[in-house]
């Protein structure tokens, strides 16, 4: 497209400083060595210059080969070789795959060299370099293996068969990381083809290696191995067992089914190995591969019951014996946790129920292994006090590294579900004894009640999730009131015990009635600023869980029928919370005094250690803003400055990604609630912060800055009210650097569409417009970001000056048609038909048809047939669904009008069926007037916190609602002799429910 040409060069070429000799790719080892040495210089200027030289050199063809050689060169120091490996890995990660234009900075010749050489380099490198090259291999393998890198598996197999354990281990570490995604990705034909290729070439060498080593460690030969040799063998077992898990996760391959006895026999040998070495590292490695074996056993008992059935009882006995032999030391935690998880899996599966009929094994496991694992250890208390975030992950969230206590609770839950008559009396008696011990000396025996609470949670929660059915053996509310409430409200109670009570309240929140929560609300809000970080976090989680029910309830209020169900409540005067029963409603008079205290305490928590950047506290703050949204700006305006300053602090002290996200989303809610208004100018507070972020290197904050800018600008309804600073900012938004970072694209695209809506005249200036169209051309050919480009053009069609739209529309359509022909996807086809519907909305169906026909005769009919009728589209955004349905309805009318010449009337019934199907997919808009599209979008925003800033007011012309348009079209078609039979046939196929819906629509 010639008109976009000059600006396109800026995206593809860029500007660089005058290049040095090294920049011209003088691939000289000595020059590279000098550059790397300067990276370690104490002189900041030298370091900065060396970084620039290295970055520019990486762009030169052939330089990655020099880096790979440097990773092994004795001429480089250990640190320099590691730095070369890190630079190579990072460059591969950023440049191996195609960018937005479909090109890469690494040429095909360099790629071939790297694929042919990097495995050998990894095997022969030092441990620090090996780690970086392994990451690089796995990254390349993610995109090139196996189709473009069949030699990778051959090289790894060759290493495994070498007999040199150091080479074998290097290959196994790489293979394990390469195959790890097989146990995490969803099933797909592509994934299964890849796994089959790996199995055909790798399963046999892996099995031979495993059986060979297990025979060595089980024989007399093992006695003659020194510590170094034993460690290498044990390291091999760790990765071998992990790889076995990955290769069997999706399905049990035929090869491993045939060799299952060999592997299970090997697992038995390894589990029963005695650790006779004084070296602690060897003992740790043994515990590690034993834990991995238990992972495999749990997977087989869960997924492959029939094949594993004959091995189950043998492993139950072996694992139980091994668990009895380990102490309370932390180094055994992983094995004990995985072992109990295996036992829990077996006990929870109905096919194995007969194996435990006599109850003796269950009693022994429960009394000797599981119940002792509920005990609090000194390390647990230390973790509670000094590592609160880790404690929360272990205790409540269920981290990847499970804890003893959590695994024990899972076991108790599983056996209570399958063998309640056998084990519940035993657990209930133990619970009673714990409570008696606590009552004898509460101050000294506080841990007894902590254990009792966790035991009770395990007994009562049935199923695999925390929201599973509750056991009928206990009245939860009564237990809280008689056993826990007094301790919870006491100012002197143990902090860890209070944390367990909060966990009890979180997990049983649906079983505890509203009055109880109203009663303890002052205590919960005060714990938000307690000295214990875990208590601050748990109280924030509890409040957030209670507040989130309000949002879940509100999304139901979309149409008149649902509103009538709750007509007794004034939604402006009530706070709706999820507090037991289906819905509980608290009068604001009951809790109004708590809001400010909760806000203040949450802000205090964000100033204290360990919760300064806590996502749980921030999420609670955001939910609270969301909950009291209807109270108006006065309720939260005073916190606007505070949240703004917290965003400012992220420039120098970044928080965790989720905390950053929730903090910025909270500001988006405050912007929607507070302004800009006549007496409050949000820009005055936020723009200095935005300026600092734009001038700093905090690029990770840019998407949120664009999101907040879009929200601020979108609230400016009058063009004359738009502050000049927005227009000053516009050239910077069109800078190629902003659009070169994929992370920015969704938010900056949205911001640009808002600019088009509020001030299309300014953006339609020739120099700006060409840049916008160039950005569109760049994005639309990217498979990942084509939707952003299409949304940009939708906004241009909706809001652009008519003469500019007329001028460039043909070129835009040609670009879209070209992309559709070259790389058709469902997502792009959906955006394509949406663009045509936007044309229909702006110009009318007849004008849009004529515009497309001008490009090629018969093209419009081809689009209707191949894109509209042949596919079924679903839209996440209500706005998109409305525009699509309105556009298709207008096309339907257009086809009816064309009945005279018969060119398009053949599509009429198909379009009618499409509209009907779309109504059922997007039933929430059936009764929405076409004049109120933006109102429906606002309701949608409430249900998705990620979407707070994404509200564009859009007006579809006309006063009839969709229901009337639809039923009127049916009426017209029934009056047409040529269409009547087909329409009646369509109506006769409707279900009774669909006919009732159509009848209701006809009454609107």
BELRA-V396241 format. One record per run of one state. SS is the DSSP state (H for helix, E for strand, C for the rest). FROM is the first residue (numbers start at 1). TO is the last residue. If there is no record, write none. Layout:
BEGIN
ss=SS from=FROM to=TO
ss=SS from=FROM to=TO
END
This chain:
BEGIN
ss=C from=1 to=1
ss=H from=2 to=12
ss=C from=13 to=28
ss=H from=29 to=39
ss=C from=40 to=43
ss=H from=44 to=58
ss=C from=59 to=62
ss=H from=63 to=70
ss=C from=71 to=77
ss=H from=78 to=95
ss=C from=96 to=107
ss=H from=108 to=123
ss=C from=124 to=126
ss=H from=127 to=144
ss=C from=145 to=150
ss=H from=151 to=160
ss=C from=161 to=164
ss=H from=165 to=183
ss=C from=184 to=188
ss=H from=189 to=217
ss=C from=218 to=219
ss=H from=220 to=224
ss=C from=225 to=226
ss=H from=227 to=249
ss=C from=250 to=253
ss=H from=254 to=258
ss=C from=259 to=259
ss=H from=260 to=271
ss=C from=272 to=279
ss=H from=280 to=303
ss=C from=304 to=304
ss=H from=305 to=324
ss=C from=325 to=329
ss=H from=330 to=347
ss=C from=348 to=349
ss=H from=350 to=356
ss=C from=357 to=359
ss=H from=360 to=373
ss=C from=374 to=377
ss=H from=378 to=386
ss=C from=387 to=387
ss=H from=388 to=397
ss=C from=398 to=403
ss=H from=404 to=418
ss=C from=419 to=419
ss=H from=420 to=440
ss=C from=441 to=445
ss=H from=446 to=460
ss=E from=461 to=461
ss=C from=462 to=469
ss=E from=470 to=470
ss=C from=471 to=475
ss=H from=476 to=489
ss=C from=490 to=494
ss=H from=495 to=507
ss=C from=508 to=513
ss=H from=514 to=527
ss=C from=528 to=532
ss=H from=533 to=554
ss=C from=555 to=559
ss=H from=560 to=565
ss=C from=566 to=573
ss=E from=574 to=577
ss=C from=578 to=583
ss=E from=584 to=587
ss=H from=588 to=605
ss=C from=606 to=614
ss=H from=615 to=627
ss=C from=628 to=628
ss=H from=629 to=631
ss=C from=632 to=632
ss=H from=633 to=635
ss=C from=636 to=636
ss=H from=637 to=649
ss=C from=650 to=656
ss=H from=657 to=674
ss=C from=675 to=676
ss=E from=677 to=677
ss=C from=678 to=679
ss=E from=680 to=680
ss=C from=681 to=681
ss=H from=682 to=695
ss=C from=696 to=698
ss=H from=699 to=714
ss=C from=715 to=718
ss=H from=719 to=721
ss=C from=722 to=723
ss=H from=724 to=733
ss=C from=734 to=735
ss=H from=736 to=740
ss=C from=741 to=741
ss=H from=742 to=758
ss=C from=759 to=759
ss=H from=760 to=763
ss=C from=764 to=765
ss=H from=766 to=780
ss=C from=781 to=785
ss=H from=786 to=799
ss=C from=800 to=801
ss=H from=802 to=822
ss=C from=823 to=825
ss=H from=826 to=843
ss=C from=844 to=844
ss=H from=845 to=855
ss=C from=856 to=858
ss=H from=859 to=869
ss=C from=870 to=877
ss=H from=878 to=900
ss=C from=901 to=904
ss=H from=905 to=921
ss=C from=922 to=922
ss=H from=923 to=925
ss=C from=926 to=928
ss=E from=929 to=929
ss=H from=930 to=942
ss=C from=943 to=944
ss=H from=945 to=947
ss=C from=948 to=960
ss=E from=961 to=961
ss=H from=962 to=974
ss=C from=975 to=976
ss=H from=977 to=988
ss=C from=989 to=991
ss=H from=992 to=1002
ss=C from=1003 to=1004
END
